[in-house]
């Protein structure tokens, strides 16, 4: 049986999908660098496609000093 990749991700799943912690993901949402969530009933979900679009637009010029070690 094939596993379906959901369009809607929970906050924790969205952070994992981007590769950051939940606090950092929340910060990126506040800065507008990640999309705001959608409400479906009582669920709060992040659109995976919008996350990918926002991720593609992130500035990659930032240098992480740990990458140089």
OpenMM code with the backbone's topology and positions (N, CA, C; nanometers):
from openmm import Vec3, app, unit

residues = "UNK UNK UNK UNK UNK UNK UNK UNK UNK UNK UNK UNK UNK UNK UNK UNK UNK UNK UNK UNK UNK UNK UNK UNK UNK UNK UNK UNK UNK UNK UNK UNK UNK UNK UNK UNK UNK UNK UNK UNK UNK UNK UNK UNK UNK UNK UNK UNK UNK UNK UNK UNK UNK UNK UNK UNK UNK UNK UNK UNK UNK UNK UNK UNK UNK UNK UNK UNK UNK".split()
positions = [
    Vec3(0.0835, -0.1181, 0.0000),
    Vec3(0.0000, 0.0000, 0.0000),
    Vec3(0.0884, 0.1250, 0.0000),
    Vec3(0.0559, 0.2213, -0.0852),
    Vec3(0.1332, 0.3443, -0.0944),
    Vec3(0.0918, 0.4419, 0.0136),
    Vec3(0.1900, 0.5068, 0.0726),
    Vec3(0.1623, 0.6101, 0.1729),
    Vec3(0.1400, 0.7411, 0.1006),
    Vec3(0.0350, 0.8114, 0.1365),
    Vec3(0.0030, 0.9408, 0.0778),
    Vec3(0.0687, 1.0496, 0.1612),
    Vec3(0.1384, 1.1411, 0.0943),
    Vec3(0.1970, 1.2552, 0.1633),
    Vec3(0.0881, 1.3603, 0.1794),
    Vec3(0.0538, 1.3972, 0.3025),
    Vec3(-0.0551, 1.4920, 0.3235),
    Vec3(-0.0186, 1.6327, 0.2773),
    Vec3(-0.1186, 1.7070, 0.2331),
    Vec3(-0.0993, 1.8476, 0.1986),
    Vec3(-0.0896, 1.9317, 0.3245),
    Vec3(-0.1669, 1.8956, 0.4256),
    Vec3(-0.1692, 1.9702, 0.5502),
    Vec3(-0.0800, 1.9063, 0.6547),
    Vec3(0.0089, 1.9877, 0.7111),
    Vec3(0.1022, 1.9385, 0.8126),
    Vec3(0.0765, 2.0095, 0.9447),
    Vec3(0.0892, 1.9357, 1.0526),
    Vec3(0.0803, 1.9980, 1.1845),
    Vec3(0.2016, 2.0900, 1.2029),
    Vec3(0.2003, 2.1687, 1.3048),
    Vec3(0.3109, 2.2603, 1.3338),
    Vec3(0.4425, 2.1842, 1.3492),
    Vec3(0.4396, 2.0753, 1.4228),
    Vec3(0.5600, 1.9949, 1.4452),
    Vec3(0.6057, 1.9310, 1.3148),
    Vec3(0.5119, 1.8765, 1.2373),
    Vec3(0.5461, 1.8164, 1.1086),
    Vec3(0.6024, 1.9206, 1.0124),
    Vec3(0.5446, 2.0403, 1.0126),
    Vec3(0.5910, 2.1474, 0.9242),
    Vec3(0.7343, 2.1861, 0.9594),
    Vec3(0.7629, 2.1998, 1.0875),
    Vec3(0.8993, 2.2327, 1.1308),
    Vec3(0.9958, 2.1219, 1.0893),
    Vec3(0.9576, 1.9976, 1.1109),
    Vec3(1.0409, 1.8835, 1.0704),
    Vec3(1.0624, 1.8826, 0.9198),
    Vec3(0.9582, 1.9144, 0.8450),
    Vec3(0.9645, 1.9142, 0.6986),
    Vec3(1.0676, 2.0156, 0.6492),
    Vec3(1.0729, 2.1314, 0.7151),
    Vec3(1.1692, 2.2361, 0.6785),
    Vec3(1.3082, 2.2006, 0.7319),
    Vec3(1.3133, 2.1272, 0.8420),
    Vec3(1.4425, 2.0893, 0.8991),
    Vec3(1.4861, 2.1797, 1.0122),
    Vec3(1.3889, 2.2435, 1.0773),
    Vec3(1.4194, 2.3314, 1.1904),
    Vec3(1.3345, 2.2910, 1.3101),
    Vec3(1.3674, 2.3467, 1.4252),
    Vec3(1.2872, 2.3231, 1.5443),
    Vec3(1.1577, 2.4033, 1.5383),
    Vec3(1.0654, 2.3690, 1.6257),
    Vec3(0.9347, 2.4343, 1.6282),
    Vec3(0.9471, 2.5833, 1.6588),
    Vec3(1.0342, 2.6202, 1.7521),
    Vec3(1.0521, 2.7618, 1.7861),
    Vec3(1.1018, 2.8412, 1.6664),
    Vec3(1.1977, 2.7860, 1.5943),
    Vec3(1.2508, 2.8533, 1.4756),
    Vec3(1.1436, 2.8627, 1.3677),
    Vec3(1.0653, 2.7571, 1.3510),
    Vec3(0.9573, 2.7599, 1.2524),
    Vec3(0.8568, 2.8688, 1.2878),
    Vec3(0.8202, 2.8786, 1.4161),
    Vec3(0.7284, 2.9843, 1.4609),
    Vec3(0.7850, 3.1225, 1.4280),
    Vec3(0.9152, 3.1396, 1.4497),
    Vec3(0.9815, 3.2664, 1.4191),
    Vec3(0.9722, 3.2966, 1.2693),
    Vec3(0.9969, 3.1961, 1.1857),
    Vec3(0.9894, 3.2146, 1.0409),
    Vec3(0.8477, 3.2518, 0.9963),
    Vec3(0.7472, 3.1936, 1.0612),
    Vec3(0.6074, 3.2285, 1.0303),
    Vec3(0.5823, 3.3741, 1.0688),
    Vec3(0.6278, 3.4146, 1.1873),
    Vec3(0.6100, 3.5526, 1.2333),
    Vec3(0.6777, 3.6523, 1.1400),
    Vec3(0.7926, 3.6150, 1.0839),
    Vec3(0.8675, 3.7019, 0.9932),
    Vec3(0.8116, 3.6996, 0.8509),
    Vec3(0.7145, 3.6110, 0.8266),
    Vec3(0.6574, 3.5983, 0.6925),
    Vec3(0.7431, 3.5143, 0.5995),
    Vec3(0.8433, 3.4464, 0.6556),
    Vec3(0.9309, 3.3625, 0.5744),
    Vec3(0.8756, 3.2211, 0.5569),
    Vec3(0.7740, 3.1876, 0.6332),
    Vec3(0.6983, 3.0644, 0.6180),
    Vec3(0.5506, 3.1036, 0.6200),
    Vec3(0.4647, 3.0224, 0.5574),
    Vec3(0.3229, 3.0593, 0.5482),
    Vec3(0.2500, 3.0470, 0.6813),
    Vec3(0.1450, 3.1249, 0.6943),
    Vec3(0.0560, 3.1128, 0.8100),
    Vec3(-0.0267, 2.9859, 0.7938),
    Vec3(-0.0716, 2.9289, 0.9035),
    Vec3(-0.1496, 2.8052, 0.8948),
    Vec3(-0.2929, 2.8302, 0.8488),
    Vec3(-0.3581, 2.7216, 0.8111),
    Vec3(-0.4998, 2.7222, 0.7754),
    Vec3(-0.5757, 2.6475, 0.8852),
    Vec3(-0.6983, 2.6889, 0.9088),
    Vec3(-0.7830, 2.6192, 1.0061),
    Vec3(-0.8816, 2.5314, 0.9304),
    Vec3(-0.8868, 2.4063, 0.9673),
    Vec3(-0.9856, 2.3132, 0.9139),
    Vec3(-1.0551, 2.2530, 1.0354),
    Vec3(-1.1727, 2.3071, 1.0648),
    Vec3(-1.2402, 2.2675, 1.1877),
    Vec3(-1.1553, 2.3087, 1.3056),
    Vec3(-1.1236, 2.2137, 1.3902),
    Vec3(-1.0407, 2.2434, 1.5078),
    Vec3(-0.8919, 2.2228, 1.4799),
    Vec3(-0.8591, 2.1777, 1.3595),
    Vec3(-0.7187, 2.1517, 1.3241),
    Vec3(-0.6522, 2.2754, 1.2666),
    Vec3(-0.5272, 2.2960, 1.3014),
    Vec3(-0.4441, 2.4012, 1.2451),
    Vec3(-0.3373, 2.3322, 1.1622),
    Vec3(-0.3389, 2.3592, 1.0305),
    Vec3(-0.2492, 2.2895, 0.9396),
    Vec3(-0.1746, 2.3866, 0.8493),
    Vec3(-0.0532, 2.3482, 0.8145),
    Vec3(0.0295, 2.4250, 0.7232),
    Vec3(0.0309, 2.3549, 0.5877),
    Vec3(0.0091, 2.4312, 0.4819),
    Vec3(0.0059, 2.3773, 0.3460),
    Vec3(0.1485, 2.3430, 0.3031),
    Vec3(0.1717, 2.2167, 0.2780),
    Vec3(0.3041, 2.1685, 0.2417),
    Vec3(0.3570, 2.2371, 0.1156),
    Vec3(0.2693, 2.2620, 0.0183),
    Vec3(0.3118, 2.3255, -0.1060),
    Vec3(0.3575, 2.4691, -0.0819),
    Vec3(0.2855, 2.5407, 0.0071),
    Vec3(0.3258, 2.6773, 0.0397),
    Vec3(0.4568, 2.6791, 0.1174),
    Vec3(0.4760, 2.5783, 0.2028),
    Vec3(0.6025, 2.5677, 0.2758),
    Vec3(0.7173, 2.5528, 0.1767),
    Vec3(0.6994, 2.4684, 0.0763),
    Vec3(0.8036, 2.4484, -0.0241),
    Vec3(0.8318, 2.5779, -0.1012),
    Vec3(0.7268, 2.6514, -0.1373),
    Vec3(0.7450, 2.7780, -0.2081),
    Vec3(0.8224, 2.8779, -0.1221),
    Vec3(0.7824, 2.8906, 0.0032),
    Vec3(0.8505, 2.9824, 0.0939),
    Vec3(0.9950, 2.9387, 0.1164),
    Vec3(1.0167, 2.8086, 0.1279),
    Vec3(1.1521, 2.7571, 0.1491),
    Vec3(1.2414, 2.7942, 0.0310),
    Vec3(1.1892, 2.7816, -0.0911),
    Vec3(1.2660, 2.8161, -0.2108),
    Vec3(1.3055, 2.9630, -0.2130),
    Vec3(1.2262, 3.0485, -0.1482),
    Vec3(1.2512, 3.1921, -0.1481),
    Vec3(1.3407, 3.2389, -0.0327),
    Vec3(1.3749, 3.1480, 0.0601),
    Vec3(1.4613, 3.1868, 0.1713),
    Vec3(1.5974, 3.2297, 0.1203),
    Vec3(1.6553, 3.3299, 0.1854),
    Vec3(1.7867, 3.3806, 0.1492),
    Vec3(1.8917, 3.2761, 0.1845),
    Vec3(1.9692, 3.2373, 0.0874),
    Vec3(2.0723, 3.1361, 0.1119),
    Vec3(2.2101, 3.1982, 0.1291),
    Vec3(2.2176, 3.3324, 0.1404),
    Vec3(2.3458, 3.4000, 0.1569),
    Vec3(2.3958, 3.3974, 0.3004),
    Vec3(2.3090, 3.3621, 0.3933),
    Vec3(2.3485, 3.3591, 0.5339),
    Vec3(2.4515, 3.2503, 0.5568),
    Vec3(2.5611, 3.2842, 0.6221),
    Vec3(2.6691, 3.1900, 0.6467),
    Vec3(2.6568, 3.1376, 0.7893),
    Vec3(2.6570, 3.0079, 0.8016),
    Vec3(2.6562, 2.9440, 0.9321),
    Vec3(2.8018, 2.9122, 0.9671),
    Vec3(2.8554, 2.9708, 1.0750),
    Vec3(2.9969, 2.9466, 1.1078),
    Vec3(3.0284, 2.7999, 1.1324),
    Vec3(2.9301, 2.7213, 1.1724),
    Vec3(2.9536, 2.5791, 1.1968),
    Vec3(2.9762, 2.5027, 1.0669),
    Vec3(2.9284, 2.5565, 0.9541),
    Vec3(2.9512, 2.4906, 0.8258),
    Vec3(3.0974, 2.4959, 0.7844),
    Vec3(3.1726, 2.5907, 0.8403),
    Vec3(3.3137, 2.6086, 0.8039),
    Vec3(3.4064, 2.5169, 0.8810),
    Vec3(3.3541, 2.4509, 0.9847),
    Vec3(3.4387, 2.3671, 1.0696),
    Vec3(3.4588, 2.2305, 1.0060),
] * unit.nanometer
topology = app.Topology()
chain = topology.addChain("A")
for resn in residues:
    res = topology.addResidue(resn, chain)
    for name in ("N", "CA", "C"):
        topology.addAtom(name, app.Element.getBySymbol(name[0]), res)
